[in-house]
Amino acid sequence: MRYRPPSTAPYPSDNSGYWAVFWEVEDLRPLPEEQHLSLADFTGFEKKKPYGHAFPPEGPMLIDHP
């Protein structure tokens, strides 16, 4: 809890279930637009086809890079 930002306080249920870890991240910066990736292009780990445009991520998941 020490690394969670105050904006997460209204969501105590995020601390239960499949969320096991919160990461402290430094030195993030935006990617150039030509390096942006669409979630629809990601393929789940050991899956055969991409998630597609209608896919709503609902928690952590393993992916293969497109």
PDBQT receptor file of N, H, CA, C and O in Angstrom, charges set to zero:
ATOM      1  N   MET A   1       0.823  -1.201   0.000  1.00  0.00    +0.000 N 
ATOM      2  CA  MET A   1       0.000   0.000   0.000  1.00  0.00    +0.000 C 
ATOM      3  C   MET A   1       0.863   1.259   0.000  1.00  0.00    +0.000 C 
ATOM      4  O   MET A   1       0.379   2.339  -0.338  1.00  0.00    +0.000 OA
ATOM      5  N   ARG A   2       2.094   1.135   0.364  1.00  0.00    +0.000 N 
ATOM      6  H   ARG A   2       2.487   0.257   0.639  1.00  0.00    +0.000 HD
ATOM      7  CA  ARG A   2       2.917   2.338   0.480  1.00  0.00    +0.000 C 
ATOM      8  C   ARG A   2       3.172   3.003  -0.873  1.00  0.00    +0.000 C 
ATOM      9  O   ARG A   2       3.468   4.197  -0.911  1.00  0.00    +0.000 OA
ATOM     10  N   TYR A   3       3.067   2.276  -1.972  1.00  0.00    +0.000 N 
ATOM     11  H   TYR A   3       2.826   1.306  -1.941  1.00  0.00    +0.000 HD
ATOM     12  CA  TYR A   3       3.335   2.844  -3.290  1.00  0.00    +0.000 C 
ATOM     13  C   TYR A   3       2.079   3.209  -4.072  1.00  0.00    +0.000 C 
ATOM     14  O   TYR A   3       2.166   3.788  -5.155  1.00  0.00    +0.000 OA
ATOM     15  N   ARG A   4       0.936   2.879  -3.540  1.00  0.00    +0.000 N 
ATOM     16  H   ARG A   4       0.865   2.409  -2.660  1.00  0.00    +0.000 HD
ATOM     17  CA  ARG A   4      -0.293   3.210  -4.263  1.00  0.00    +0.000 C 
ATOM     18  C   ARG A   4      -0.584   4.700  -4.159  1.00  0.00    +0.000 C 
ATOM     19  O   ARG A   4      -0.484   5.268  -3.072  1.00  0.00    +0.000 OA
ATOM     20  N   PRO A   5      -0.940   5.339  -5.256  1.00  0.00    +0.000 N 
ATOM     21  CA  PRO A   5      -1.249   6.771  -5.192  1.00  0.00    +0.000 C 
ATOM     22  C   PRO A   5      -2.569   7.011  -4.464  1.00  0.00    +0.000 C 
ATOM     23  O   PRO A   5      -3.428   6.129  -4.447  1.00  0.00    +0.000 OA
ATOM     24  N   PRO A   6      -2.747   8.185  -3.864  1.00  0.00    +0.000 N 
ATOM     25  CA  PRO A   6      -3.979   8.502  -3.148  1.00  0.00    +0.000 C 
ATOM     26  C   PRO A   6      -5.235   8.332  -4.016  1.00  0.00    +0.000 C 
ATOM     27  O   PRO A   6      -6.313   8.060  -3.488  1.00  0.00    +0.000 OA
ATOM     28  N   SER A   7      -5.108   8.487  -5.320  1.00  0.00    +0.000 N 
ATOM     29  H   SER A   7      -4.232   8.708  -5.748  1.00  0.00    +0.000 HD
ATOM     30  CA  SER A   7      -6.277   8.356  -6.200  1.00  0.00    +0.000 C 
ATOM     31  C   SER A   7      -6.849   6.935  -6.198  1.00  0.00    +0.000 C 
ATOM     32  O   SER A   7      -7.964   6.732  -6.680  1.00  0.00    +0.000 OA
ATOM     33  N   THR A   8      -6.125   5.956  -5.676  1.00  0.00    +0.000 N 
ATOM     34  H   THR A   8      -5.220   6.120  -5.284  1.00  0.00    +0.000 HD
ATOM     35  CA  THR A   8      -6.630   4.581  -5.632  1.00  0.00    +0.000 C 
ATOM     36  C   THR A   8      -7.410   4.284  -4.349  1.00  0.00    +0.000 C 
ATOM     37  O   THR A   8      -7.989   3.206  -4.224  1.00  0.00    +0.000 OA
ATOM     38  N   ALA A   9      -7.435   5.197  -3.415  1.00  0.00    +0.000 N 
ATOM     39  H   ALA A   9      -6.964   6.073  -3.516  1.00  0.00    +0.000 HD
ATOM     40  CA  ALA A   9      -8.119   4.974  -2.131  1.00  0.00    +0.000 C 
ATOM     41  C   ALA A   9      -9.598   4.612  -2.268  1.00  0.00    +0.000 C 
ATOM     42  O   ALA A   9     -10.085   3.809  -1.472  1.00  0.00    +0.000 OA
ATOM     43  N   PRO A  10     -10.336   5.161  -3.233  1.00  0.00    +0.000 N 
ATOM     44  CA  PRO A  10     -11.759   4.798  -3.354  1.00  0.00    +0.000 C 
ATOM     45  C   PRO A  10     -11.998   3.359  -3.823  1.00  0.00    +0.000 C 
ATOM     46  O   PRO A  10     -13.150   2.934  -3.919  1.00  0.00    +0.000 OA
ATOM     47  N   TYR A  11     -10.940   2.602  -4.114  1.00  0.00    +0.000 N 
ATOM     48  H   TYR A  11     -10.004   2.947  -4.036  1.00  0.00    +0.000 HD
ATOM     49  CA  TYR A  11     -11.095   1.263  -4.680  1.00  0.00    +0.000 C 
ATOM     50  C   TYR A  11     -10.438   0.195  -3.805  1.00  0.00    +0.000 C 
ATOM     51  O   TYR A  11      -9.525  -0.487  -4.270  1.00  0.00    +0.000 OA
ATOM     52  N   PRO A  12     -10.873   0.026  -2.551  1.00  0.00    +0.000 N 
ATOM     53  CA  PRO A  12     -10.236  -0.945  -1.667  1.00  0.00    +0.000 C 
ATOM     54  C   PRO A  12     -10.365  -2.386  -2.168  1.00  0.00    +0.000 C 
ATOM     55  O   PRO A  12      -9.543  -3.230  -1.811  1.00  0.00    +0.000 OA
ATOM     56  N   SER A  13     -11.373  -2.684  -2.982  1.00  0.00    +0.000 N 
ATOM     57  H   SER A  13     -12.041  -1.998  -3.272  1.00  0.00    +0.000 HD
ATOM     58  CA  SER A  13     -11.517  -4.050  -3.482  1.00  0.00    +0.000 C 
ATOM     59  C   SER A  13     -10.391  -4.424  -4.454  1.00  0.00    +0.000 C 
ATOM     60  O   SER A  13     -10.206  -5.603  -4.758  1.00  0.00    +0.000 OA
ATOM     61  N   ASP A  14      -9.642  -3.435  -4.939  1.00  0.00    +0.000 N 
ATOM     62  H   ASP A  14      -9.792  -2.478  -4.692  1.00  0.00    +0.000 HD
ATOM     63  CA  ASP A  14      -8.499  -3.738  -5.808  1.00  0.00    +0.000 C 
ATOM     64  C   ASP A  14      -7.413  -4.507  -5.049  1.00  0.00    +0.000 C 
ATOM     65  O   ASP A  14      -6.517  -5.084  -5.665  1.00  0.00    +0.000 OA
ATOM     66  N   ASN A  15      -7.487  -4.515  -3.737  1.00  0.00    +0.000 N 
ATOM     67  H   ASN A  15      -8.214  -4.046  -3.237  1.00  0.00    +0.000 HD
ATOM     68  CA  ASN A  15      -6.465  -5.196  -2.931  1.00  0.00    +0.000 C 
ATOM     69  C   ASN A  15      -6.759  -6.675  -2.747  1.00  0.00    +0.000 C 
ATOM     70  O   ASN A  15      -5.966  -7.390  -2.136  1.00  0.00    +0.000 OA
ATOM     71  N   SER A  16      -7.878  -7.139  -3.264  1.00  0.00    +0.000 N 
ATOM     72  H   SER A  16      -8.523  -6.558  -3.760  1.00  0.00    +0.000 HD
ATOM     73  CA  SER A  16      -8.212  -8.553  -3.135  1.00  0.00    +0.000 C 
ATOM     74  C   SER A  16      -8.319  -9.172  -4.523  1.00  0.00    +0.000 C 
ATOM     75  O   SER A  16      -8.318  -8.458  -5.526  1.00  0.00    +0.000 OA
ATOM     76  N   GLY A  17      -8.406 -10.455  -4.581  1.00  0.00    +0.000 N 
ATOM     77  H   GLY A  17      -8.407 -11.035  -3.766  1.00  0.00    +0.000 HD
ATOM     78  CA  GLY A  17      -8.540 -11.120  -5.869  1.00  0.00    +0.000 C 
ATOM     79  C   GLY A  17      -7.196 -11.380  -6.512  1.00  0.00    +0.000 C 
ATOM     80  O   GLY A  17      -6.222 -11.701  -5.832  1.00  0.00    +0.000 OA
ATOM     81  N   TYR A  18      -7.149 -11.240  -7.838  1.00  0.00    +0.000 N 
ATOM     82  H   TYR A  18      -7.941 -10.979  -8.390  1.00  0.00    +0.000 HD
ATOM     83  CA  TYR A  18      -5.968 -11.636  -8.595  1.00  0.00    +0.000 C 
ATOM     84  C   TYR A  18      -4.885 -10.568  -8.680  1.00  0.00    +0.000 C 
ATOM     85  O   TYR A  18      -3.821 -10.828  -9.242  1.00  0.00    +0.000 OA
ATOM     86  N   TRP A  19      -5.123  -9.377  -8.141  1.00  0.00    +0.000 N 
ATOM     87  H   TRP A  19      -5.987  -9.166  -7.685  1.00  0.00    +0.000 HD
ATOM     88  CA  TRP A  19      -4.077  -8.343  -8.152  1.00  0.00    +0.000 C 
ATOM     89  C   TRP A  19      -3.103  -8.644  -7.022  1.00  0.00    +0.000 C 
ATOM     90  O   TRP A  19      -3.422  -8.412  -5.856  1.00  0.00    +0.000 OA
ATOM     91  N   ALA A  20      -1.946  -9.145  -7.340  1.00  0.00    +0.000 N 
ATOM     92  H   ALA A  20      -1.686  -9.334  -8.288  1.00  0.00    +0.000 HD
ATOM     93  CA  ALA A  20      -1.002  -9.568  -6.314  1.00  0.00    +0.000 C 
ATOM     94  C   ALA A  20       0.077  -8.523  -6.034  1.00  0.00    +0.000 C 
ATOM     95  O   ALA A  20       0.646  -8.510  -4.942  1.00  0.00    +0.000 OA
ATOM     96  N   VAL A  21       0.365  -7.660  -6.985  1.00  0.00    +0.000 N 
ATOM     97  H   VAL A  21      -0.097  -7.671  -7.872  1.00  0.00    +0.000 HD
ATOM     98  CA  VAL A  21       1.521  -6.776  -6.861  1.00  0.00    +0.000 C 
ATOM     99  C   VAL A  21       1.189  -5.404  -7.448  1.00  0.00    +0.000 C 
ATOM    100  O   VAL A  21       0.496  -5.309  -8.461  1.00  0.00    +0.000 OA
ATOM    101  N   PHE A  22       1.673  -4.369  -6.823  1.00  0.00    +0.000 N 
ATOM    102  H   PHE A  22       2.236  -4.446  -5.999  1.00  0.00    +0.000 HD
ATOM    103  CA  PHE A  22       1.651  -3.028  -7.391  1.00  0.00    +0.000 C 
ATOM    104  C   PHE A  22       3.107  -2.634  -7.595  1.00  0.00    +0.000 C 
ATOM    105  O   PHE A  22       3.935  -2.856  -6.711  1.00  0.00    +0.000 OA
ATOM    106  N   TRP A  23       3.429  -2.061  -8.732  1.00  0.00    +0.000 N 
ATOM    107  H   TRP A  23       2.757  -1.881  -9.450  1.00  0.00    +0.000 HD
ATOM    108  CA  TRP A  23       4.804  -1.713  -9.062  1.00  0.00    +0.000 C 
ATOM    109  C   TRP A  23       5.033  -0.212  -8.906  1.00  0.00    +0.000 C 
ATOM    110  O   TRP A  23       4.167   0.596  -9.240  1.00  0.00    +0.000 OA
ATOM    111  N   GLU A  24       6.185   0.143  -8.406  1.00  0.00    +0.000 N 
ATOM    112  H   GLU A  24       6.889  -0.514  -8.134  1.00  0.00    +0.000 HD
ATOM    113  CA  GLU A  24       6.631   1.538  -8.429  1.00  0.00    +0.000 C 
ATOM    114  C   GLU A  24       7.479   1.686  -9.687  1.00  0.00    +0.000 C 
ATOM    115  O   GLU A  24       8.455   0.959  -9.872  1.00  0.00    +0.000 OA
ATOM    116  N   VAL A  25       7.107   2.622 -10.545  1.00  0.00    +0.000 N 
ATOM    117  H   VAL A  25       6.314   3.213 -10.394  1.00  0.00    +0.000 HD
ATOM    118  CA  VAL A  25       7.762   2.777 -11.831  1.00  0.00    +0.000 C 
ATOM    119  C   VAL A  25       8.366   4.163 -11.921  1.00  0.00    +0.000 C 
ATOM    120  O   VAL A  25       7.757   5.146 -11.500  1.00  0.00    +0.000 OA
ATOM    121  N   GLU A  26       9.567   4.237 -12.471  1.00  0.00    +0.000 N 
ATOM    122  H   GLU A  26      10.063   3.439 -12.814  1.00  0.00    +0.000 HD
ATOM    123  CA  GLU A  26      10.257   5.522 -12.638  1.00  0.00    +0.000 C 
ATOM    124  C   GLU A  26      10.641   5.721 -14.095  1.00  0.00    +0.000 C 
ATOM    125  O   GLU A  26      10.728   4.765 -14.866  1.00  0.00    +0.000 OA
ATOM    126  N   ASP A  27      10.864   6.955 -14.451  1.00  0.00    +0.000 N 
ATOM    127  H   ASP A  27      10.793   7.731 -13.824  1.00  0.00    +0.000 HD
ATOM    128  CA  ASP A  27      11.396   7.333 -15.760  1.00  0.00    +0.000 C 
ATOM    129  C   ASP A  27      10.531   6.892 -16.940  1.00  0.00    +0.000 C 
ATOM    130  O   ASP A  27      11.057   6.557 -18.001  1.00  0.00    +0.000 OA
ATOM    131  N   LEU A  28       9.224   6.888 -16.763  1.00  0.00    +0.000 N 
ATOM    132  H   LEU A  28       8.797   7.160 -15.900  1.00  0.00    +0.000 HD
ATOM    133  CA  LEU A  28       8.346   6.603 -17.892  1.00  0.00    +0.000 C 
ATOM    134  C   LEU A  28       8.312   7.801 -18.825  1.00  0.00    +0.000 C 
ATOM    135  O   LEU A  28       8.396   8.947 -18.383  1.00  0.00    +0.000 OA
ATOM    136  N   ARG A  29       8.192   7.537 -20.087  1.00  0.00    +0.000 N 
ATOM    137  H   ARG A  29       8.124   6.606 -20.446  1.00  0.00    +0.000 HD
ATOM    138  CA  ARG A  29       8.038   8.610 -21.065  1.00  0.00    +0.000 C 
ATOM    139  C   ARG A  29       7.207   8.079 -22.227  1.00  0.00    +0.000 C 
ATOM    140  O   ARG A  29       7.236   6.882 -22.512  1.00  0.00    +0.000 OA
ATOM    141  N   PRO A  30       6.479   8.942 -22.889  1.00  0.00    +0.000 N 
ATOM    142  CA  PRO A  30       5.641   8.485 -24.010  1.00  0.00    +0.000 C 
ATOM    143  C   PRO A  30       6.487   7.921 -25.150  1.00  0.00    +0.000 C 
ATOM    144  O   PRO A  30       7.583   8.406 -25.432  1.00  0.00    +0.000 OA
ATOM    145  N   LEU A  31       5.958   6.896 -25.791  1.00  0.00    +0.000 N 
ATOM    146  H   LEU A  31       5.068   6.502 -25.562  1.00  0.00    +0.000 HD
ATOM    147  CA  LEU A  31       6.594   6.366 -26.998  1.00  0.00    +0.000 C 
ATOM    148  C   LEU A  31       6.266   7.274 -28.169  1.00  0.00    +0.000 C 
ATOM    149  O   LEU A  31       5.212   7.910 -28.189  1.00  0.00    +0.000 OA
ATOM    150  N   PRO A  32       7.157   7.339 -29.140  1.00  0.00    +0.000 N 
ATOM    151  CA  PRO A  32       6.797   8.049 -30.365  1.00  0.00    +0.000 C 
ATOM    152  C   PRO A  32       5.576   7.369 -30.991  1.00  0.00    +0.000 C 
ATOM    153  O   PRO A  32       5.401   6.158 -30.861  1.00  0.00    +0.000 OA
ATOM    154  N   GLU A  33       4.754   8.138 -31.654  1.00  0.00    +0.000 N 
ATOM    155  H   GLU A  33       4.896   9.122 -31.760  1.00  0.00    +0.000 HD
ATOM    156  CA  GLU A  33       3.509   7.610 -32.191  1.00  0.00    +0.000 C 
ATOM    157  C   GLU A  33       3.719   6.400 -33.106  1.00  0.00    +0.000 C 
ATOM    158  O   GLU A  33       2.885   5.496 -33.133  1.00  0.00    +0.000 OA
ATOM    159  N   GLU A  34       4.822   6.377 -33.849  1.00  0.00    +0.000 N 
ATOM    160  H   GLU A  34       5.500   7.112 -33.827  1.00  0.00    +0.000 HD
ATOM    161  CA  GLU A  34       5.057   5.252 -34.757  1.00  0.00    +0.000 C 
ATOM    162  C   GLU A  34       5.352   3.940 -34.011  1.00  0.00    +0.000 C 
ATOM    163  O   GLU A  34       5.373   2.873 -34.624  1.00  0.00    +0.000 OA
ATOM    164  N   GLN A  35       5.578   4.015 -32.697  1.00  0.00    +0.000 N 
ATOM    165  H   GLN A  35       5.561   4.882 -32.199  1.00  0.00    +0.000 HD
ATOM    166  CA  GLN A  35       5.804   2.812 -31.893  1.00  0.00    +0.000 C 
ATOM    167  C   GLN A  35       4.581   2.404 -31.064  1.00  0.00    +0.000 C 
ATOM    168  O   GLN A  35       4.644   1.423 -30.323  1.00  0.00    +0.000 OA
ATOM    169  N   HIS A  36       3.474   3.137 -31.176  1.00  0.00    +0.000 N 
ATOM    170  H   HIS A  36       3.422   3.934 -31.778  1.00  0.00    +0.000 HD
ATOM    171  CA  HIS A  36       2.253   2.787 -30.438  1.00  0.00    +0.000 C 
ATOM    172  C   HIS A  36       1.721   1.440 -30.909  1.00  0.00    +0.000 C 
ATOM    173  O   HIS A  36       1.832   1.094 -32.085  1.00  0.00    +0.000 OA
ATOM    174  N   LEU A  37       1.148   0.689 -29.987  1.00  0.00    +0.000 N 
ATOM    175  H   LEU A  37       1.058   0.970 -29.031  1.00  0.00    +0.000 HD
ATOM    176  CA  LEU A  37       0.533  -0.604 -30.287  1.00  0.00    +0.000 C 
ATOM    177  C   LEU A  37      -0.922  -0.580 -29.849  1.00  0.00    +0.000 C 
ATOM    178  O   LEU A  37      -1.265   0.050 -28.849  1.00  0.00    +0.000 OA
ATOM    179  N   SER A  38      -1.760  -1.251 -30.584  1.00  0.00    +0.000 N 
ATOM    180  H   SER A  38      -1.482  -1.763 -31.397  1.00  0.00    +0.000 HD
ATOM    181  CA  SER A  38      -3.171  -1.366 -30.237  1.00  0.00    +0.000 C 
ATOM    182  C   SER A  38      -3.379  -2.631 -29.404  1.00  0.00    +0.000 C 
ATOM    183  O   SER A  38      -2.791  -3.670 -29.704  1.00  0.00    +0.000 OA
ATOM    184  N   LEU A  39      -4.210  -2.552 -28.362  1.00  0.00    +0.000 N 
ATOM    185  H   LEU A  39      -4.687  -1.707 -28.120  1.00  0.00    +0.000 HD
ATOM    186  CA  LEU A  39      -4.529  -3.752 -27.584  1.00  0.00    +0.000 C 
ATOM    187  C   LEU A  39      -5.107  -4.847 -28.474  1.00  0.00    +0.000 C 
ATOM    188  O   LEU A  39      -4.905  -6.033 -28.217  1.00  0.00    +0.000 OA
ATOM    189  N   ALA A  40      -5.811  -4.455 -29.496  1.00  0.00    +0.000 N 
ATOM    190  H   ALA A  40      -5.975  -3.491 -29.705  1.00  0.00    +0.000 HD
ATOM    191  CA  ALA A  40      -6.427  -5.422 -30.403  1.00  0.00    +0.000 C 
ATOM    192  C   ALA A  40      -5.392  -6.295 -31.099  1.00  0.00    +0.000 C 
ATOM    193  O   ALA A  40      -5.708  -7.398 -31.546  1.00  0.00    +0.000 OA
ATOM    194  N   ASP A  41      -4.159  -5.809 -31.194  1.00  0.00    +0.000 N 
ATOM    195  H   ASP A  41      -3.902  -4.913 -30.831  1.00  0.00    +0.000 HD
ATOM    196  CA  ASP A  41      -3.100  -6.561 -31.880  1.00  0.00    +0.000 C 
ATOM    197  C   ASP A  41      -2.384  -7.553 -30.967  1.00  0.00    +0.000 C 
ATOM    198  O   ASP A  41      -1.633  -8.398 -31.452  1.00  0.00    +0.000 OA
ATOM    199  N   PHE A  42      -2.601  -7.466 -29.668  1.00  0.00    +0.000 N 
ATOM    200  H   PHE A  42      -3.211  -6.779 -29.273  1.00  0.00    +0.000 HD
ATOM    201  CA  PHE A  42      -1.914  -8.375 -28.751  1.00  0.00    +0.000 C 
ATOM    202  C   PHE A  42      -2.541  -9.760 -28.782  1.00  0.00    +0.000 C 
ATOM    203  O   PHE A  42      -3.753  -9.904 -28.941  1.00  0.00    +0.000 OA
ATOM    204  N   THR A  43      -1.708 -10.769 -28.629  1.00  0.00    +0.000 N 
ATOM    205  H   THR A  43      -0.723 -10.653 -28.499  1.00  0.00    +0.000 HD
ATOM    206  CA  THR A  43      -2.162 -12.155 -28.566  1.00  0.00    +0.000 C 
ATOM    207  C   THR A  43      -1.865 -12.687 -27.178  1.00  0.00    +0.000 C 
ATOM    208  O   THR A  43      -0.763 -12.493 -26.665  1.00  0.00    +0.000 OA
ATOM    209  N   GLY A  44      -2.814 -13.346 -26.572  1.00  0.00    +0.000 N 
ATOM    210  H   GLY A  44      -3.709 -13.504 -26.989  1.00  0.00    +0.000 HD
ATOM    211  CA  GLY A  44      -2.615 -13.935 -25.261  1.00  0.00    +0.000 C 
ATOM    212  C   GLY A  44      -1.539 -15.002 -25.291  1.00  0.00    +0.000 C 
ATOM    213  O   GLY A  44      -1.328 -15.651 -26.316  1.00  0.00    +0.000 OA
ATOM    214  N   PHE A  45      -0.864 -15.182 -24.183  1.00  0.00    +0.000 N 
ATOM    215  H   PHE A  45      -1.035 -14.655 -23.350  1.00  0.00    +0.000 HD
ATOM    216  CA  PHE A  45       0.197 -16.171 -24.080  1.00  0.00    +0.000 C 
ATOM    217  C   PHE A  45      -0.341 -17.549 -24.447  1.00  0.00    +0.000 C 
ATOM    218  O   PHE A  45      -1.325 -18.016 -23.873  1.00  0.00    +0.000 OA
ATOM    219  N   GLU A  46       0.307 -18.187 -25.397  1.00  0.00    +0.000 N 
ATOM    220  H   GLU A  46       1.107 -17.809 -25.864  1.00  0.00    +0.000 HD
ATOM    221  CA  GLU A  46      -0.059 -19.510 -25.904  1.00  0.00    +0.000 C 
ATOM    222  C   GLU A  46      -1.450 -19.551 -26.555  1.00  0.00    +0.000 C 
ATOM    223  O   GLU A  46      -2.078 -20.607 -26.618  1.00  0.00    +0.000 OA
ATOM    224  N   LYS A  47      -1.923 -18.399 -27.035  1.00  0.00    +0.000 N 
ATOM    225  H   LYS A  47      -1.413 -17.540 -26.984  1.00  0.00    +0.000 HD
ATOM    226  CA  LYS A  47      -3.182 -18.329 -27.789  1.00  0.00    +0.000 C 
ATOM    227  C   LYS A  47      -2.837 -18.211 -29.268  1.00  0.00    +0.000 C 
ATOM    228  O   LYS A  47      -1.707 -17.872 -29.618  1.00  0.00    +0.000 OA
ATOM    229  N   LYS A  48      -3.799 -18.487 -30.132  1.00  0.00    +0.000 N 
ATOM    230  H   LYS A  48      -4.718 -18.762 -29.849  1.00  0.00    +0.000 HD
ATOM    231  CA  LYS A  48      -3.518 -18.518 -31.569  1.00  0.00    +0.000 C 
ATOM    232  C   LYS A  48      -3.860 -17.238 -32.314  1.00  0.00    +0.000 C 
ATOM    233  O   LYS A  48      -3.266 -16.961 -33.357  1.00  0.00    +0.000 OA
ATOM    234  N   LYS A  49      -4.801 -16.451 -31.807  1.00  0.00    +0.000 N 
ATOM    235  H   LYS A  49      -5.283 -16.676 -30.960  1.00  0.00    +0.000 HD
ATOM    236  CA  LYS A  49      -5.172 -15.255 -32.549  1.00  0.00    +0.000 C 
ATOM    237  C   LYS A  49      -5.233 -14.044 -31.623  1.00  0.00    +0.000 C 
ATOM    238  O   LYS A  49      -5.386 -14.197 -30.411  1.00  0.00    +0.000 OA
ATOM    239  N   PRO A  50      -5.115 -12.843 -32.187  1.00  0.00    +0.000 N 
ATOM    240  CA  PRO A  50      -5.141 -11.609 -31.390  1.00  0.00    +0.000 C 
ATOM    241  C   PRO A  50      -6.466 -11.423 -30.662  1.00  0.00    +0.000 C 
ATOM    242  O   PRO A  50      -7.485 -12.004 -31.038  1.00  0.00    +0.000 OA
ATOM    243  N   TYR A  51      -6.435 -10.609 -29.622  1.00  0.00    +0.000 N 
ATOM    244  H   TYR A  51      -5.608 -10.137 -29.317  1.00  0.00    +0.000 HD
ATOM    245  CA  TYR A  51      -7.642 -10.348 -28.832  1.00  0.00    +0.000 C 
ATOM    246  C   TYR A  51      -8.745  -9.680 -29.648  1.00  0.00    +0.000 C 
ATOM    247  O   TYR A  51      -9.920 -10.005 -29.473  1.00  0.00    +0.000 OA
ATOM    248  N   GLY A  52      -8.398  -8.776 -30.513  1.00  0.00    +0.000 N 
ATOM    249  H   GLY A  52      -7.444  -8.512 -30.656  1.00  0.00    +0.000 HD
ATOM    250  CA  GLY A  52      -9.398  -8.088 -31.330  1.00  0.00    +0.000 C 
ATOM    251  C   GLY A  52      -9.877  -6.803 -30.680  1.00  0.00    +0.000 C 
ATOM    252  O   GLY A  52      -9.572  -6.532 -29.519  1.00  0.00    +0.000 OA
ATOM    253  N   HIS A  53     -10.625  -6.017 -31.431  1.00  0.00    +0.000 N 
ATOM    254  H   HIS A  53     -10.874  -6.237 -32.374  1.00  0.00    +0.000 HD
ATOM    255  CA  HIS A  53     -11.045  -4.687 -30.979  1.00  0.00    +0.000 C 
ATOM    256  C   HIS A  53     -12.094  -4.704 -29.867  1.00  0.00    +0.000 C 
ATOM    257  O   HIS A  53     -12.196  -3.733 -29.118  1.00  0.00    +0.000 OA
ATOM    258  N   ALA A  54     -12.865  -5.762 -29.739  1.00  0.00    +0.000 N 
ATOM    259  H   ALA A  54     -12.783  -6.552 -30.347  1.00  0.00    +0.000 HD
ATOM    260  CA  ALA A  54     -13.920  -5.803 -28.724  1.00  0.00    +0.000 C 
ATOM    261  C   ALA A  54     -13.421  -6.330 -27.382  1.00  0.00    +0.000 C 
ATOM    262  O   ALA A  54     -14.218  -6.526 -26.465  1.00  0.00    +0.000 OA
ATOM    263  N   PHE A  55     -12.117  -6.562 -27.251  1.00  0.00    +0.000 N 
ATOM    264  H   PHE A  55     -11.469  -6.402 -27.995  1.00  0.00    +0.000 HD
ATOM    265  CA  PHE A  55     -11.568  -7.154 -26.028  1.00  0.00    +0.000 C 
ATOM    266  C   PHE A  55     -11.406  -6.120 -24.920  1.00  0.00    +0.000 C 
ATOM    267  O   PHE A  55     -10.639  -5.172 -25.087  1.00  0.00    +0.000 OA
ATOM    268  N   PRO A  56     -12.106  -6.269 -23.788  1.00  0.00    +0.000 N 
ATOM    269  CA  PRO A  56     -11.903  -5.375 -22.640  1.00  0.00    +0.000 C 
ATOM    270  C   PRO A  56     -11.031  -6.068 -21.577  1.00  0.00    +0.000 C 
ATOM    271  O   PRO A  56     -11.508  -6.999 -20.927  1.00  0.00    +0.000 OA
ATOM    272  N   PRO A  57      -9.779  -5.649 -21.379  1.00  0.00    +0.000 N 
ATOM    273  CA  PRO A  57      -8.963  -6.285 -20.348  1.00  0.00    +0.000 C 
ATOM    274  C   PRO A  57      -9.592  -6.076 -18.967  1.00  0.00    +0.000 C 
ATOM    275  O   PRO A  57     -10.019  -4.970 -18.636  1.00  0.00    +0.000 OA
ATOM    276  N   GLU A  58      -9.646  -7.124 -18.177  1.00  0.00    +0.000 N 
ATOM    277  H   GLU A  58      -9.300  -8.023 -18.445  1.00  0.00    +0.000 HD
ATOM    278  CA  GLU A  58     -10.282  -7.056 -16.856  1.00  0.00    +0.000 C 
ATOM    279  C   GLU A  58      -9.332  -7.440 -15.733  1.00  0.00    +0.000 C 
ATOM    280  O   GLU A  58      -9.783  -7.752 -14.631  1.00  0.00    +0.000 OA
ATOM    281  N   GLY A  59      -8.057  -7.426 -15.980  1.00  0.00    +0.000 N 
ATOM    282  H   GLY A  59      -7.691  -7.173 -16.875  1.00  0.00    +0.000 HD
ATOM    283  CA  GLY A  59      -7.083  -7.786 -14.950  1.00  0.00    +0.000 C 
ATOM    284  C   GLY A  59      -5.750  -8.115 -15.605  1.00  0.00    +0.000 C 
ATOM    285  O   GLY A  59      -5.607  -7.991 -16.821  1.00  0.00    +0.000 OA
ATOM    286  N   PRO A  60      -4.800  -8.522 -14.826  1.00  0.00    +0.000 N 
ATOM    287  CA  PRO A  60      -3.491  -8.864 -15.368  1.00  0.00    +0.000 C 
ATOM    288  C   PRO A  60      -3.598 -10.047 -16.326  1.00  0.00    +0.000 C 
ATOM    289  O   PRO A  60      -4.425 -10.940 -16.146  1.00  0.00    +0.000 OA
ATOM    290  N   MET A  61      -2.750 -10.032 -17.339  1.00  0.00    +0.000 N 
ATOM    291  H   MET A  61      -2.078  -9.305 -17.485  1.00  0.00    +0.000 HD
ATOM    292  CA  MET A  61      -2.728 -11.136 -18.289  1.00  0.00    +0.000 C 
ATOM    293  C   MET A  61      -1.366 -11.222 -18.938  1.00  0.00    +0.000 C 
ATOM    294  O   MET A  61      -0.660 -10.220 -19.055  1.00  0.00    +0.000 OA
ATOM    295  N   LEU A  62      -0.995 -12.414 -19.360  1.00  0.00    +0.000 N 
ATOM    296  H   LEU A  62      -1.568 -13.229 -19.266  1.00  0.00    +0.000 HD
ATOM    297  CA  LEU A  62       0.247 -12.621 -20.079  1.00  0.00    +0.000 C 
ATOM    298  C   LEU A  62      -0.025 -12.468 -21.570  1.00  0.00    +0.000 C 
ATOM    299  O   LEU A  62      -1.032 -12.959 -22.079  1.00  0.00    +0.000 OA
ATOM    300  N   ILE A  63       0.875 -11.787 -22.261  1.00  0.00    +0.000 N 
ATOM    301  H   ILE A  63       1.693 -11.388 -21.847  1.00  0.00    +0.000 HD
ATOM    302  CA  ILE A  63       0.692 -11.584 -23.695  1.00  0.00    +0.000 C 
ATOM    303  C   ILE A  63       1.956 -11.963 -24.427  1.00  0.00    +0.000 C 
ATOM    304  O   ILE A  63       3.037 -12.021 -23.842  1.00  0.00    +0.000 OA
ATOM    305  N   ASP A  64       1.810 -12.224 -25.729  1.00  0.00    +0.000 N 
ATOM    306  H   ASP A  64       0.932 -12.177 -26.205  1.00  0.00    +0.000 HD
ATOM    307  CA  ASP A  64       2.935 -12.357 -26.647  1.00  0.00    +0.000 C 
ATOM    308  C   ASP A  64       2.987 -11.066 -27.446  1.00  0.00    +0.000 C 
ATOM    309  O   ASP A  64       1.952 -10.540 -27.853  1.00  0.00    +0.000 OA
ATOM    310  N   HIS A  65       4.173 -10.564 -27.667  1.00  0.00    +0.000 N 
ATOM    311  H   HIS A  65       5.014 -10.992 -27.336  1.00  0.00    +0.000 HD
ATOM    312  CA  HIS A  65       4.332  -9.330 -28.452  1.00  0.00    +0.000 C 
ATOM    313  C   HIS A  65       3.951  -9.622 -29.886  1.00  0.00    +0.000 C 
ATOM    314  O   HIS A  65       4.307 -10.669 -30.426  1.00  0.00    +0.000 OA
ATOM    315  N   PRO A  66       3.214  -8.685 -30.519  1.00  0.00    +0.000 N 
ATOM    316  CA  PRO A  66       2.802  -8.929 -31.919  1.00  0.00    +0.000 C 
ATOM    317  C   PRO A  66       3.989  -8.944 -32.863  1.00  0.00    +0.000 C 
ATOM    318  O   PRO A  66       3.819  -9.135 -34.067  1.00  0.00    +0.000 OA
TER     319      PRO A  66
